[in-house]
Amino acid sequence: MNYRNELIEFCRKIGIDTVGFTECRKFCELYNSLKFRRLNSLSNEFEEKDENKRINPFVYMKEGKTIISVAFPYLFNRSTKDKIGFSLYTRGQDYHKVVFKYLNKICRFIESMGGSAVPLVDSNMLPERYIAKLCGIGFLGKNNMLITQRYGSYVFLGEIITDLALGNSEILQSQCRGCNICLKACPTGAIRGEKNSNKCMSYITQKKHIKDEWILKFRGNLFGCDICQNICPYNRKILFSNIQEFRPFEFMEDVDLSEILNMDNKIFRQKYAITSCGWRGKNIIIRNALINSFILGKNITIKNIRSPYVQDYYNRLFKLFKL
């Protein structure tokens, strides 16, 4: 049986058409660069600190022979009805749950062929974009995003480690050449020179504590940042997603800033908790809405600030804008 072809065909049947394979091994070639990034404070709090774990997929499956990388396109449209909005990747159902559901289906199929498989989504320690590159899913852009041929960089990535030997996919070479559009457009300079994920606007919107110097950089970002992707030439002529779970919720596209600023636990659970920014909690979203309301001069009545954390940011913003 040709396990690889059978697996690719199964993925197509469930709506997944971008799949690749690479040998399961330690990625020793990354050790020094990962250590350099950690020692020079270029990595952020969400990244694993132990380089030995980051390069070692056998932590997840000792008998692993192949890593399968799977790309899940999420873009349905680029619409933003106001100067304020959520990043495009956050607007549908929580991708952690959606991707895991699809990976589980693939794992069950692998088991039906006599193999073992372990699904991995986002929160694992492995360098998933590098693995996706090795699997021929796409090439790494200068903004460190994985860029696919069909969907550009608007994809989520998931991995499966299996004990089946499925070979290696052809690696794609970078197509960025002399293009520096994303480097120039980055509002914080995070991707210029030594890439510093601590300066990334998307990361900053997710941090629990933000220094005043970053607050004025928000400029409409409620959660995440799409600037380097939206300006990328390889994202101009791409296919939209066919994964219905990622179809944007209306309330994520047509933002009600007043609702967010006055959001209680019930509204959060019913709406924002089920999106891809819900994992960070209610108060982070409220704080970001508060920051943007000050920056953009939105005159919105806040009925009652329930959280001391949000109240602290309100007081800081009041002083920062000298109101």
N, C-alpha and C positions, 0 to 999 in steps of 0.2 A: 504494500500500500504506500502511495506517495502522500505521506502525512502533511507535507507542506502545502501541496495543491489542494488537498481536502480541507485544510484549515482556512486557506485563503477563500475558497468557495463558500465555506460556512459563514465567514465574516461578511461576505457580500450579501448573503441571504438575509442577514440581520441588519443590513444597511451600513456596514463598515467597509470602506474601499481603500483605506490607506494603512497597510500593515507591512512590517518589515522584521527581519531576523538578524541576530548576531550571536556569536559564541558567548556563552556564559563564562566569564573569566574576571579576574581582578583587573581593574583599570589602573595599573601601577603608573602609567604615563601621566595620570592626573595628580598623583600624590603631592609632588613638589608645588604645583601651582595652587592647589587647595590649601596647603599649609601656608604658603606665602600670603594668600588672601586672608586667612584667619589671623596670622601674626600682624598683618598690616591693617586690620580692622576694615577689610573690604567686603566681608560677608556679614549677613544680618542675623538677628536673633532667631529666625525661623530655620536657619540652616544647622545641620548636624556639625558639632565641633570636632568630632573624632574623624580624621581623614581616613583612617584604616577601615572604618565602617562605611564611609561614603564610597569607597572604591571596591567594596567587597559584596557582590550579590549573593555569595554563598551564605551570608548571614540569614537570608530568607529561605534558601533551599540548598542544602549541602550537596545534593546529587544533581544540581542543575546543569544542563548542557546547552540550553538556548535561552536567550532573552528575546521575547517578542515585544516590539513597540507598536502601539496602536494610536492613531490620531483620530480625534473626534471633533469635527468642525462644529462651530457654534454660531457663526454669523448668519443672521437672517436679514438684517438691514443695518444701515449706518445712521439711522435717524436720531436726532437729538432735537427735541422741540423747544428747548430753551438753552441758555448759556450754562445751565447747571445740569449735571446728569451722572448716572452710574456708568462705569466702564462697561463696554459691550459684553464682556465675558460674564458679567454678574447677572444679567437680566432675565435669564431663564431659570429653570430648576437647578438646585444645588448640584454642580457638576461632580462633586465627590461621590454622591449617591448614584447619579446617572451613569458615570463612567464605570463605577464598581459593578453596577448591575450588568452592563454589557460584558465586562471582563469576566464576570462569573459565568455568563452563558458560554463564552469561549472556553473557559476552564473546564466546564462540564463536557464540552465537546471533546476536548483533549483527553479527558478521562474516559470517554466512550471509545477512544482509539487505543486505550491501554496505557496512557501516560499519566503523569502527575503534574499539577500546575498550581502556581501561587499568584494571585492577582495583586497588583500594587497600584495605588492611586495617590499621587501628589505628596502625601505626608511621609512617604518612605525616604530613606537617606540617600538613595542613589542619584547620580547625575543624569536625570532623565532626558534632558535635551541632547546631551552628548551621546547617550545610548540611542536616541532616535536618529541622530546623524549616522551613527554606525550601522543602523538598521535601514538606511536609505530612505527614511521617511521624508527628509528634507535637508536643507543646509542651514548652518548657523549664520544669521545675519550679524552685522556689526553692532546691533542693539542686543545681541545675545538671544534673540528670539529664534525659534525653529521655524523655518519658512518652507512650506510644502508647495508642490507644483499646483495642485488643484485648489487649495483653500488659503494660500498664503500663510500668514502666521496666526490666523484666527482659529487655532485648534487647541484642544486640551490633549494631554498625553497620558497614556496609561501603559503599564508594562505587565507582562506575564513571564514568570520564570518556569520553565518546564524541563523535565528530564528526557524529553525527546530531542534527538539531534536533527535540526531542521536547516542547517547550513547558514550561510551569510548572504545578506542582500548587498547589492552594489551601492557603494557610498557615493553620494552626490557632492560635487564640488561647489564651493561658494560662488554665487553669481553677483556679489556686491561690487567687486572690482573697485573702481575709483569713486563709487557713490558714497557720499557722506551726509546725505539729507537727514537721516535720523540723528546723527551725531550733533548736527547744528540745531535741530529742532528741540532736543531734550531740554526741558525747562530748568533742570537742576544740574546739568552736566554730568549725570551719573554714568553715561556710557562713553564719555570722552576719556582718552588715556587709559589708566587702570580702572576698569569698570568697578564702580562702587555701589553695591546694591543698597547701602544705607542711605544713599542720596536719591534713589529711584522714587519718583512721585507716587507710583503705585504702592510701594512699600510704606512710604510716609503716611499715606491715608489709612493704613492698617495698623500703624504703631499705636501703642497705648499712650505714650507720652511724646509730645511734639514741642520742639523749641520754637520760640517766636519767629526765628529767622525763616522757618519753613511755612508758616501760616499764610503769608502773602502769595505763596506759590500755588495754592490750591486752585484758585481761579475757575471754579465750577466743578471740580472733581469731588464727587460725593463718595466715591470708593473706587480706587484703581485709577489708571491713566492709560489712554489710548494713543497719545500723540505720536510716538515713534512708529506705531503700527499703521495708523491712519495715513501717515505721510509716505510710507514705504511704496516705491513703484511696483513691487511684486504683490501688493495687496489691491491693485487697481482692477485687474481683470481676473477675478476668481469666482469660483462657484460658491453659492450659498449652502448652508447646512440643510440636510434632510432629516436631522434628528429632532423630532418634534418636541422632545423634553426641553430642548434649548430655545424653543420659540419664546421671545420676550413677553413677559407679563406687561399688561398695559400700564400698571402703576409704576413699573420700572422705566418705562419710556416717557410717559407723561407725568413727570415728577410733581407730587404735591408736597411742597416744602413745609407748608403749615402742618400737614399731617405728620410728617417725620419729626418736626421739632416738638410736637405735642404727643408723640407716640407713647402709648402705654404697652404693657406686656401683651395684652390681647391682640392689638394691631400688629405688633412685632411677630407674634407666633403665627397669625393668620396670613401675613404677607411676607415681610422681609426675611424672616427666619428660614423660609423655604427656598431662597435664592442663594447664589454663590457668594454673597457677602454676609449672609446670616450667621455663619460660623463665628464671626468676630464679635458678635453680640450687639445688643440694642444701643448701648451708650456710645459706642464708636461711631455708629451711623448718625445718631443725633448730634454728636460733637461735630462731625464733618459738615452736617447741614447747617449747624450754628456758625461755623467758620465761614462757610460760603455765603450765608445770609448777610454777614457783616461785610465781606469783601465785595459782594455784588450790590450792596445797598438795598437789600430786600427789607421792606418794612413789614415784618410779620410779628404778630402778637404771640408771645409764648405764655400760655396760661399758667403753667406751673412746672418749674424745673424740679424734678423729683430726686435727681441724682447729685450728690456732692461733687462727683467727678465732672459732670457736665456744668454744674454751677461754677466750678473753678475755672473752666475754660470761658464761660460767659464773662466772669470778672476780668480775666486776662484780656479778652477781646475788647471789653469796654475801655480798659486802660490803653491798649495798643492803638485803638482808633480814636482815643481821647474824646469819648462821647459823654 
